[in-house]
């Protein structure tokens, strides 16, 4: 069993549930922070990464009791962004705890200020959670997932499709 500190998009419970393929509350999720780091926005992207910053605290969740299958799914999801696991020590309300966290490949991404979790949830949360279903299906099959823009476009179309089509003719062009 493994413990993981999540600081970014995986704090969004609907996304985490799809990636883990189970209810995240069933695995001992609790608030945690990684001292000396901040969740920084990635330039021109919709996700953050951990950046070392003296005196900062990256807020997040500690997920305990992850199985090998769940870690493989998480690796498949985070590997799409070039993130790799590192051991960290996080602070929790119950004291310090050992965990792992995903860090980016050095030099792969440029940062652009602080990342706003609530703003991300409002704009991208539902789309990203739906797109994750496609990623996780590919991970389970050992296949390469479609590019992020394609997954998000399909997820956005699913969301828009829920509204249905107009029920009355508004233009005389088809008469």
Backbone as JSON Lines, residues from 0, in Angstrom:
{"i":0,"aa":"X","n":[0.84,-1.19,0.0],"ca":[0.0,0.0,0.0],"c":[0.88,1.25,0.0]}
{"i":1,"aa":"X","n":[0.45,2.26,-0.75],"ca":[1.23,3.46,-0.94],"c":[0.43,4.69,-0.53]}
{"i":2,"aa":"X","n":[1.12,5.73,-0.07],"ca":[0.51,7.02,0.23],"c":[0.96,8.02,-0.83]}
{"i":3,"aa":"X","n":[0.03,8.86,-1.26],"ca":[0.32,9.84,-2.31],"c":[-0.21,11.2,-1.91]}
{"i":4,"aa":"X","n":[0.63,12.22,-2.13],"ca":[0.21,13.6,-1.91],"c":[-0.19,14.17,-3.27]}
{"i":5,"aa":"X","n":[-1.44,14.65,-3.36],"ca":[-1.92,15.29,-4.59],"c":[-2.16,16.77,-4.28]}
{"i":6,"aa":"X","n":[-1.76,17.63,-5.2],"ca":[-1.75,19.07,-4.97],"c":[-2.49,19.85,-6.04]}
{"i":7,"aa":"X","n":[-2.87,19.2,-7.13],"ca":[-3.43,19.9,-8.27],"c":[-4.78,19.36,-8.69]}
{"i":8,"aa":"X","n":[-4.88,19.0,-9.95],"ca":[-6.17,18.58,-10.51],"c":[-6.73,17.35,-9.81]}
{"i":9,"aa":"X","n":[-5.87,16.47,-9.32],"ca":[-6.36,15.26,-8.66],"c":[-6.99,15.53,-7.3]}
{"i":10,"aa":"X","n":[-6.95,16.77,-6.83],"ca":[-7.71,17.14,-5.62],"c":[-9.2,17.21,-5.94]}
{"i":11,"aa":"X","n":[-9.54,17.3,-7.22],"ca":[-10.94,17.34,-7.64],"c":[-11.49,15.91,-7.54]}
{"i":12,"aa":"X","n":[-12.37,15.67,-6.58],"ca":[-12.83,14.32,-6.24],"c":[-13.42,13.57,-7.44]}
{"i":13,"aa":"X","n":[-14.26,14.19,-8.29],"ca":[-14.77,13.43,-9.45],"c":[-13.66,12.94,-10.38]}
{"i":14,"aa":"X","n":[-12.61,13.72,-10.56],"ca":[-11.48,13.3,-11.38],"c":[-10.73,12.18,-10.68]}
{"i":15,"aa":"X","n":[-10.44,12.35,-9.41],"ca":[-9.7,11.33,-8.66],"c":[-10.46,10.01,-8.66]}
{"i":16,"aa":"X","n":[-11.78,10.06,-8.51],"ca":[-12.59,8.84,-8.52],"c":[-12.46,8.09,-9.84]}
{"i":17,"aa":"X","n":[-12.45,8.83,-10.95],"ca":[-12.3,8.19,-12.26],"c":[-10.91,7.59,-12.45]}
{"i":18,"aa":"X","n":[-9.89,8.3,-11.98],"ca":[-8.53,7.79,-12.12],"c":[-8.32,6.56,-11.24]}
{"i":19,"aa":"X","n":[-8.79,6.6,-10.01],"ca":[-8.62,5.46,-9.11],"c":[-9.58,4.32,-9.41]}
{"i":20,"aa":"X","n":[-10.68,4.62,-10.06],"ca":[-11.75,3.65,-10.34],"c":[-12.42,3.18,-9.05]}
{"i":21,"aa":"X","n":[-12.53,4.11,-8.1],"ca":[-13.26,3.86,-6.85],"c":[-13.46,5.17,-6.11]}
{"i":22,"aa":"X","n":[-14.26,5.12,-5.07],"ca":[-14.53,6.3,-4.26],"c":[-13.27,6.68,-3.48]}
{"i":23,"aa":"X","n":[-12.73,7.89,-3.73],"ca":[-11.5,8.29,-3.04],"c":[-11.63,8.34,-1.53]}
{"i":24,"aa":"X","n":[-12.84,8.59,-1.01],"ca":[-13.02,8.66,0.44],"c":[-12.77,7.31,1.1]}
{"i":25,"aa":"X","n":[-12.87,6.23,0.33],"ca":[-12.66,4.9,0.89],"c":[-11.18,4.58,1.11]}
{"i":26,"aa":"X","n":[-10.29,5.47,0.69],"ca":[-8.86,5.17,0.85],"c":[-8.16,6.12,1.81]}
{"i":27,"aa":"X","n":[-8.88,6.71,2.73],"ca":[-8.23,7.49,3.78],"c":[-7.69,8.82,3.32]}
{"i":28,"aa":"X","n":[-8.44,9.58,2.57],"ca":[-8.01,10.89,2.11],"c":[-8.12,11.9,3.25]}
{"i":29,"aa":"X","n":[-7.06,12.72,3.4],"ca":[-7.1,13.77,4.42],"c":[-6.27,14.97,3.95]}
{"i":30,"aa":"X","n":[-6.55,16.16,4.5],"ca":[-5.8,17.36,4.11],"c":[-4.32,17.2,4.46]}
{"i":31,"aa":"X","n":[-3.48,17.79,3.59],"ca":[-2.03,17.75,3.82],"c":[-1.4,18.93,3.1]}
{"i":32,"aa":"X","n":[-0.17,19.22,3.45],"ca":[0.58,20.3,2.78],"c":[2.03,19.87,2.66]}
{"i":33,"aa":"X","n":[2.65,20.3,1.55],"ca":[4.06,20.02,1.33],"c":[4.83,21.31,1.56]}
{"i":34,"aa":"X","n":[5.58,21.39,2.67],"ca":[6.34,22.61,2.95],"c":[7.47,22.82,1.94]}
{"i":35,"aa":"X","n":[7.77,24.09,1.7],"ca":[8.87,24.43,0.81],"c":[8.53,24.3,-0.66]}
{"i":36,"aa":"X","n":[7.25,24.16,-0.98],"ca":[6.82,24.02,-2.36],"c":[5.53,24.81,-2.59]}
{"i":37,"aa":"X","n":[5.26,25.09,-3.85],"ca":[4.03,25.76,-4.25],"c":[3.49,25.06,-5.49]}
{"i":38,"aa":"X","n":[2.16,25.06,-5.63],"ca":[1.53,24.56,-6.86],"c":[1.5,25.73,-7.83]}
{"i":39,"aa":"X","n":[2.34,25.67,-8.85],"ca":[2.46,26.76,-9.82],"c":[1.71,26.4,-11.1]}
{"i":40,"aa":"X","n":[1.06,27.4,-11.69],"ca":[0.36,27.21,-12.96],"c":[1.39,26.95,-14.05]}
{"i":41,"aa":"X","n":[1.07,26.03,-14.94],"ca":[1.93,25.78,-16.1],"c":[1.49,26.73,-17.2]}
{"i":42,"aa":"X","n":[2.44,27.43,-17.79],"ca":[2.14,28.41,-18.84],"c":[1.41,27.73,-20.0]}
{"i":43,"aa":"X","n":[0.31,28.35,-20.42],"ca":[-0.48,27.89,-21.57],"c":[-1.09,26.51,-21.39]}
{"i":44,"aa":"X","n":[-1.25,26.07,-20.16],"ca":[-1.87,24.77,-19.87],"c":[-2.89,24.96,-18.76]}
{"i":45,"aa":"X","n":[-3.61,23.89,-18.43],"ca":[-4.65,23.98,-17.4],"c":[-4.37,23.08,-16.21]}
{"i":46,"aa":"X","n":[-3.09,22.92,-15.87],"ca":[-2.73,22.11,-14.71],"c":[-1.52,22.73,-14.03]}
{"i":47,"aa":"X","n":[-1.26,22.36,-12.78],"ca":[-0.1,22.9,-12.05],"c":[1.03,21.88,-11.96]}
{"i":48,"aa":"X","n":[2.12,22.34,-11.41],"ca":[3.21,21.44,-11.04],"c":[3.82,21.96,-9.75]}
{"i":49,"aa":"X","n":[4.52,21.07,-9.07],"ca":[5.18,21.45,-7.82],"c":[6.5,22.14,-8.12]}
{"i":50,"aa":"X","n":[6.7,23.3,-7.47],"ca":[7.92,24.07,-7.61],"c":[8.45,24.36,-6.22]}
{"i":51,"aa":"X","n":[9.74,24.14,-6.01],"ca":[10.35,24.45,-4.72],"c":[10.35,25.96,-4.52]}
{"i":52,"aa":"X","n":[9.88,26.38,-3.34],"ca":[9.86,27.8,-2.99],"c":[9.98,27.92,-1.48]}
{"i":53,"aa":"X","n":[11.05,28.54,-1.04],"ca":[11.31,28.67,0.39],"c":[10.16,29.4,1.09]}
{"i":54,"aa":"X","n":[9.72,28.85,2.2],"ca":[8.66,29.44,3.0],"c":[7.26,29.19,2.5]}
{"i":55,"aa":"X","n":[7.1,28.52,1.36],"ca":[5.76,28.24,0.8],"c":[5.22,26.92,1.34]}
{"i":56,"aa":"X","n":[3.94,26.7,1.09],"ca":[3.26,25.44,1.45],"c":[2.3,25.1,0.33]}
{"i":57,"aa":"X","n":[2.51,23.97,-0.31],"ca":[1.57,23.49,-1.33],"c":[0.48,22.71,-0.63]}
{"i":58,"aa":"X","n":[-0.74,23.23,-0.68],"ca":[-1.87,22.56,-0.05],"c":[-2.37,21.43,-0.94]}
{"i":59,"aa":"X","n":[-2.87,20.37,-0.3],"ca":[-3.38,19.25,-1.08],"c":[-4.04,18.22,-0.21]}
{"i":60,"aa":"X","n":[-4.03,17.0,-0.69],"ca":[-4.61,15.86,0.01],"c":[-3.59,14.74,0.1]}
{"i":61,"aa":"X","n":[-3.63,14.01,1.19],"ca":[-2.84,12.8,1.34],"c":[-3.8,11.64,1.16]}
{"i":62,"aa":"X","n":[-3.48,10.78,0.21],"ca":[-4.31,9.6,-0.05],"c":[-3.5,8.39,0.41]}
{"i":63,"aa":"X","n":[-4.06,7.65,1.33],"ca":[-3.33,6.52,1.9],"c":[-3.97,5.2,1.47]}
{"i":64,"aa":"X","n":[-3.17,4.15,1.48],"ca":[-3.69,2.82,1.19],"c":[-3.95,2.54,-0.28]}
{"i":65,"aa":"X","n":[-3.19,3.17,-1.16],"ca":[-3.38,2.94,-2.59],"c":[-2.81,1.58,-2.98]}
{"i":66,"aa":"X","n":[-3.53,0.85,-3.81],"ca":[-3.1,-0.47,-4.26],"c":[-2.13,-0.32,-5.44]}
{"i":67,"aa":"X","n":[-1.5,-1.42,-5.81],"ca":[-0.59,-1.43,-6.97],"c":[-1.36,-1.06,-8.24]}
{"i":68,"aa":"X","n":[-2.57,-1.56,-8.4],"ca":[-3.39,-1.22,-9.58],"c":[-3.7,0.27,-9.62]}
{"i":69,"aa":"X","n":[-4.06,0.84,-8.48],"ca":[-4.36,2.27,-8.43],"c":[-3.12,3.1,-8.73]}
{"i":70,"aa":"X","n":[-1.98,2.69,-8.22],"ca":[-0.74,3.42,-8.52],"c":[-0.4,3.32,-10.0]}
{"i":71,"aa":"X","n":[-0.64,2.16,-10.61],"ca":[-0.4,2.02,-12.05],"c":[-1.32,2.94,-12.84]}
{"i":72,"aa":"X","n":[-2.57,3.06,-12.41],"ca":[-3.51,3.97,-13.08],"c":[-3.05,5.42,-12.9]}
{"i":73,"aa":"X","n":[-2.64,5.76,-11.69],"ca":[-2.14,7.12,-11.44],"c":[-0.89,7.41,-12.26]}
{"i":74,"aa":"X","n":[0.03,6.44,-12.33],"ca":[1.23,6.61,-13.15],"c":[0.87,6.82,-14.61]}
{"i":75,"aa":"X","n":[-0.11,6.07,-15.09],"ca":[-0.55,6.23,-16.47],"c":[-1.15,7.6,-16.72]}
{"i":76,"aa":"X","n":[-1.93,8.09,-15.76],"ca":[-2.55,9.41,-15.9],"c":[-1.5,10.51,-15.82]}
{"i":77,"aa":"X","n":[-0.66,10.48,-14.81],"ca":[0.34,11.53,-14.61],"c":[1.49,11.42,-15.61]}
{"i":78,"aa":"X","n":[1.78,10.22,-16.09],"ca":[2.83,10.05,-17.08],"c":[2.54,10.78,-18.37]}
{"i":79,"aa":"X","n":[1.26,11.01,-18.64],"ca":[0.84,11.76,-19.82],"c":[1.4,13.19,-19.77]}
{"i":80,"aa":"X","n":[1.69,13.68,-18.58],"ca":[2.22,15.03,-18.39],"c":[3.73,15.03,-18.13]}
{"i":81,"aa":"X","n":[4.35,13.85,-18.18],"ca":[5.78,13.76,-17.92],"c":[6.12,13.89,-16.44]}
{"i":82,"aa":"X","n":[5.19,13.51,-15.56],"ca":[5.43,13.58,-14.12],"c":[5.92,12.23,-13.62]}
{"i":83,"aa":"X","n":[6.79,12.28,-12.6],"ca":[7.34,11.07,-12.0],"c":[7.3,11.19,-10.48]}
{"i":84,"aa":"X","n":[7.21,10.05,-9.82],"ca":[7.11,10.03,-8.36],"c":[8.44,10.31,-7.66]}
{"i":85,"aa":"X","n":[8.31,11.05,-6.56],"ca":[9.42,11.28,-5.64],"c":[8.9,11.15,-4.22]}
{"i":86,"aa":"X","n":[9.74,10.71,-3.32],"ca":[9.34,10.64,-1.92],"c":[9.37,12.03,-1.31]}
{"i":87,"aa":"X","n":[8.35,12.32,-0.48],"ca":[8.25,13.61,0.2],"c":[7.78,13.38,1.63]}
{"i":88,"aa":"X","n":[7.87,14.42,2.41],"ca":[7.34,14.4,3.78],"c":[6.33,15.53,3.87]}
{"i":89,"aa":"X","n":[5.07,15.18,4.13],"ca":[4.0,16.18,4.18],"c":[3.55,16.41,5.6]}
{"i":90,"aa":"X","n":[2.91,17.55,5.8],"ca":[2.32,17.88,7.1],"c":[0.83,17.61,7.03]}
{"i":91,"aa":"X","n":[0.31,16.93,8.05],"ca":[-1.13,16.66,8.15],"c":[-1.61,17.16,9.51]}
{"i":92,"aa":"X","n":[-2.91,17.22,9.72],"ca":[-3.41,17.6,11.05],"c":[-2.94,16.65,12.15]}
{"i":93,"aa":"X","n":[-2.58,15.42,11.77],"ca":[-2.11,14.42,12.75],"c":[-0.6,14.36,12.87]}
{"i":94,"aa":"X","n":[0.11,15.27,12.19],"ca":[1.56,15.28,12.23],"c":[2.17,14.94,10.89]}
{"i":95,"aa":"X","n":[3.51,14.9,10.81],"ca":[4.17,14.61,9.53],"c":[3.9,13.19,9.05]}
{"i":96,"aa":"X","n":[3.93,13.03,7.72],"ca":[3.71,11.71,7.13],"c":[4.56,11.56,5.88]}
{"i":97,"aa":"X","n":[5.05,10.34,5.67],"ca":[5.8,10.03,4.46],"c":[4.81,9.76,3.34]}
{"i":98,"aa":"X","n":[5.15,10.2,2.14],"ca":[4.29,10.0,0.98],"c":[5.13,10.1,-0.28]}
{"i":99,"aa":"X","n":[4.47,9.95,-1.39],"ca":[5.05,10.2,-2.7],"c":[4.29,11.37,-3.32]}
{"i":100,"aa":"X","n":[4.92,12.07,-4.25],"ca":[4.26,13.14,-5.0],"c":[4.82,13.13,-6.41]}
{"i":101,"aa":"X","n":[4.02,13.61,-7.34],"ca":[4.45,13.68,-8.73],"c":[5.15,15.01,-9.01]}
{"i":102,"aa":"X","n":[6.34,14.91,-9.6],"ca":[7.13,16.08,-9.98],"c":[7.39,16.02,-11.48]}
{"i":103,"aa":"X","n":[7.54,17.18,-12.11],"ca":[7.75,17.21,-13.56],"c":[9.19,16.87,-13.95]}
{"i":104,"aa":"X","n":[9.34,16.49,-15.21],"ca":[10.68,16.34,-15.77],"c":[11.32,17.73,-15.77]}
{"i":105,"aa":"X","n":[12.57,17.85,-15.32],"ca":[13.21,19.17,-15.3],"c":[13.22,19.82,-16.69]}
{"i":106,"aa":"X","n":[12.81,21.1,-16.73],"ca":[12.85,21.87,-17.95],"c":[11.73,21.63,-18.94]}
{"i":107,"aa":"X","n":[10.82,20.71,-18.66],"ca":[9.75,20.4,-19.63],"c":[8.69,21.49,-19.69]}
{"i":108,"aa":"X","n":[8.35,22.08,-18.54],"ca":[7.26,23.06,-18.47],"c":[7.76,24.4,-17.95]}
{"i":109,"aa":"X","n":[7.14,25.47,-18.43],"ca":[7.36,26.82,-17.89],"c":[6.2,27.13,-16.96]}
{"i":110,"aa":"X","n":[6.49,27.81,-15.86],"ca":[5.43,28.17,-14.92],"c":[4.98,29.61,-15.18]}
{"i":111,"aa":"X","n":[3.78,29.9,-14.7],"ca":[3.17,31.22,-14.92],"c":[2.35,31.62,-13.71]}
{"i":112,"aa":"X","n":[3.02,31.84,-12.58],"ca":[2.33,32.3,-11.37],"c":[1.67,31.18,-10.59]}
{"i":113,"aa":"X","n":[0.87,31.6,-9.62],"ca":[0.18,30.65,-8.74],"c":[-0.97,29.99,-9.48]}
{"i":114,"aa":"X","n":[-1.29,28.77,-9.08],"ca":[-2.4,28.03,-9.68],"c":[-3.63,28.18,-8.8]}
{"i":115,"aa":"X","n":[-4.79,28.4,-9.41],"ca":[-6.05,28.6,-8.7],"c":[-6.92,27.36,-8.83]}
{"i":116,"aa":"X","n":[-6.95,26.54,-7.78],"ca":[-7.71,25.29,-7.8],"c":[-9.19,25.54,-8.02]}
{"i":117,"aa":"X","n":[-9.8,26.45,-7.27],"ca":[-11.24,26.69,-7.4],"c":[-11.59,27.19,-8.8]}
{"i":118,"aa":"X","n":[-10.77,28.08,-9.34],"ca":[-11.0,28.56,-10.7],"c":[-10.88,27.44,-11.72]}
{"i":119,"aa":"X","n":[-9.92,26.54,-11.5],"ca":[-9.76,25.4,-12.4],"c":[-10.99,24.49,-12.33]}
{"i":120,"aa":"X","n":[-11.48,24.21,-11.13],"ca":[-12.66,23.35,-10.99],"c":[-13.84,23.94,-11.74]}
{"i":121,"aa":"X","n":[-14.06,25.24,-11.58],"ca":[-15.19,25.89,-12.24],"c":[-15.08,25.81,-13.77]}
{"i":122,"aa":"X","n":[-13.88,25.98,-14.29],"ca":[-13.72,26.03,-15.75],"c":[-13.45,24.66,-16.37]}
{"i":123,"aa":"X","n":[-12.6,23.85,-15.75],"ca":[-12.11,22.63,-16.37],"c":[-12.47,21.34,-15.64]}
{"i":124,"aa":"X","n":[-12.98,21.41,-14.43],"ca":[-13.18,20.21,-13.62],"c":[-14.01,19.14,-14.3]}
{"i":125,"aa":"X","n":[-15.2,19.48,-14.77],"ca":[-16.08,18.47,-15.38],"c":[-15.5,17.94,-16.68]}
{"i":126,"aa":"X","n":[-14.96,18.82,-17.49],"ca":[-14.38,18.4,-18.78],"c":[-13.2,17.45,-18.53]}
{"i":127,"aa":"X","n":[-12.33,17.79,-17.59],"ca":[-11.16,16.97,-17.3],"c":[-11.56,15.61,-16.73]}
{"i":128,"aa":"X","n":[-12.57,15.6,-15.86],"ca":[-13.03,14.33,-15.29],"c":[-13.57,13.41,-16.38]}
{"i":129,"aa":"X","n":[-14.35,13.96,-17.31],"ca":[-14.87,13.14,-18.41],"c":[-13.74,12.67,-19.33]}
{"i":130,"aa":"X","n":[-12.81,13.56,-19.63],"ca":[-11.69,13.2,-20.5],"c":[-10.82,12.11,-19.86]}
{"i":131,"aa":"X","n":[-10.77,12.1,-18.53],"ca":[-9.97,11.09,-17.82],"c":[-10.51,9.68,-18.05]}
{"i":132,"aa":"X","n":[-11.8,9.56,-18.3],"ca":[-12.36,8.23,-18.58],"c":[-11.67,7.62,-19.8]}
{"i":133,"aa":"X","n":[-11.45,8.45,-20.82],"ca":[-10.78,8.0,-22.03],"c":[-9.33,7.63,-21.75]}
{"i":134,"aa":"X","n":[-8.65,8.43,-20.97],"ca":[-7.25,8.15,-20.62],"c":[-7.17,6.84,-19.87]}
{"i":135,"aa":"X","n":[-8.05,6.66,-18.89],"ca":[-7.97,5.47,-18.07],"c":[-8.33,4.21,-18.85]}
{"i":136,"aa":"X","n":[-9.24,4.32,-19.82],"ca":[-9.55,3.17,-20.67],"c":[-8.3,2.77,-21.47]}
{"i":137,"aa":"X","n":[-7.56,3.76,-21.97],"ca":[-6.32,3.47,-22.71],"c":[-5.28,2.86,-21.78]}
{"i":138,"aa":"X","n":[-5.15,3.4,-20.57],"ca":[-4.17,2.88,-19.6],"c":[-4.48,1.42,-19.29]}
{"i":139,"aa":"X","n":[-5.74,1.11,-19.06],"ca":[-6.13,-0.27,-18.74],"c":[-5.81,-1.23,-19.89]}
{"i":140,"aa":"X","n":[-5.88,-0.74,-21.13],"ca":[-5.59,-1.57,-22.3],"c":[-4.11,-1.57,-22.66]}
{"i":141,"aa":"X","n":[-3.31,-0.73,-22.0],"ca":[-1.91,-0.61,-22.33],"c":[-1.68,0.16,-23.63]}
{"i":142,"aa":"X","n":[-2.67,0.98,-24.0],"ca":[-2.6,1.75,-25.24],"c":[-2.2,3.2,-24.96]}
{"i":143,"aa":"X","n":[-1.8,3.88,-26.0],"ca":[-1.45,5.31,-25.9],"c":[-2.74,6.12,-25.95]}
{"i":144,"aa":"X","n":[-2.99,7.01,-24.97],"ca":[-4.22,7.82,-25.02],"c":[-4.15,8.86,-26.13]}
{"i":145,"aa":"X","n":[-5.31,9.3,-26.56],"ca":[-5.4,10.36,-27.56],"c":[-4.78,11.64,-26.99]}
{"i":146,"aa":"X","n":[-4.39,12.59,-27.84],"ca":[-3.84,13.86,-27.35],"c":[-4.84,14.59,-26.45]}
{"i":147,"aa":"X","n":[-4.34,15.37,-25.48],"ca":[-5.24,16.06,-24.54],"c":[-6.31,16.91,-25.21]}
{"i":148,"aa":"X","n":[-5.98,17.65,-26.26],"ca":[-6.99,18.51,-26.89],"c":[-8.13,17.68,-27.47]}
{"i":149,"aa":"X","n":[-7.84,16.51,-28.02],"ca":[-8.89,15.65,-28.59],"c":[-9.78,15.1,-27.48]}
{"i":150,"aa":"X","n":[-9.18,14.66,-26.38],"ca":[-9.97,14.14,-25.26],"c":[-10.89,15.21,-24.7]}
{"i":151,"aa":"X","n":[-10.35,16.42,-24.54],"ca":[-11.16,17.51,-23.98],"c":[-12.26,17.93,-24.94]}
{"i":152,"aa":"X","n":[-11.98,17.91,-26.22],"ca":[-13.01,18.26,-27.2],"c":[-14.17,17.27,-27.14]}
{"i":153,"aa":"X","n":[-13.84,15.99,-27.03],"ca":[-14.91,14.98,-26.94],"c":[-15.68,15.12,-25.62]}
{"i":154,"aa":"X","n":[-14.97,15.39,-24.54],"ca":[-15.64,15.58,-23.24],"c":[-16.54,16.8,-23.29]}
{"i":155,"aa":"X","n":[-16.06,17.9,-23.87],"ca":[-16.88,19.11,-23.99],"c":[-18.12,18.82,-24.83]}
{"i":156,"aa":"X","n":[-17.98,18.06,-25.91],"ca":[-19.13,17.71,-26.76],"c":[-20.15,16.88,-25.98]}
{"i":157,"aa":"X","n":[-19.67,15.98,-25.12],"ca":[-20.6,15.19,-24.29],"c":[-21.4,16.09,-23.35]}
{"i":158,"aa":"X","n":[-20.7,17.05,-22.76],"ca":[-21.38,17.98,-21.85],"c":[-22.41,18.81,-22.61]}
{"i":159,"aa":"X","n":[-22.01,19.34,-23.75],"ca":[-22.94,20.15,-24.56],"c":[-24.11,19.31,-25.06]}
{"i":160,"aa":"X","n":[-23.86,18.05,-25.36],"ca":[-24.91,17.16,-25.85],"c":[-25.99,16.88,-24.83]}
{"i":161,"aa":"X","n":[-25.68,17.02,-23.57],"ca":[-26.7,16.8,-22.52],"c":[-27.84,17.8,-22.62]}
{"i":162,"aa":"X","n":[-27.55,18.98,-23.15],"ca":[-28.57,20.03,-23.23],"c":[-29.63,19.72,-24.28]}
{"i":163,"aa":"X","n":[-29.32,18.85,-25.23],"ca":[-30.27,18.51,-26.28],"c":[-30.31,19.58,-27.37]}
{"i":164,"aa":"X","n":[-31.03,19.26,-28.41],"ca":[-31.16,20.16,-29.55],"c":[-32.37,21.07,-29.35]}
{"i":165,"aa":"X","n":[-32.39,22.21,-30.05],"ca":[-33.56,23.09,-29.97],"c":[-34.83,22.31,-30.38]}
{"i":166,"aa":"X","n":[-35.92,22.61,-29.75],"ca":[-37.16,21.87,-30.0],"c":[-38.12,22.59,-30.94]}
{"i":167,"aa":"X","n":[-37.74,23.76,-31.43],"ca":[-38.6,24.46,-32.37],"c":[-37.75,25.08,-33.47]}
{"i":168,"aa":"X","n":[-38.33,25.21,-34.63],"ca":[-37.64,25.78,-35.77],"c":[-37.56,27.28,-35.6]}
{"i":169,"aa":"X","n":[-36.36,27.85,-35.67],"ca":[-36.2,29.29,-35.46],"c":[-35.91,30.06,-36.76]}
{"i":170,"aa":"X","n":[-35.66,29.33,-37.83],"ca":[-35.38,30.0,-39.11],"c":[-36.16,29.31,-40.22]}
{"i":171,"aa":"X","n":[-36.62,30.05,-41.2],"ca":[-37.43,29.45,-42.25],"c":[-36.6,28.79,-43.35]}
{"i":172,"aa":"X","n":[-35.29,28.58,-43.15],"ca":[-34.43,28.09,-44.22],"c":[-34.77,26.68,-44.68]}
{"i":173,"aa":"X","n":[-35.39,25.85,-43.86],"ca":[-35.68,24.46,-44.26],"c":[-37.11,24.27,-44.75]}
{"i":174,"aa":"X","n":[-37.89,25.33,-44.84],"ca":[-39.27,25.21,-45.31],"c":[-39.34,25.09,-46.8]}
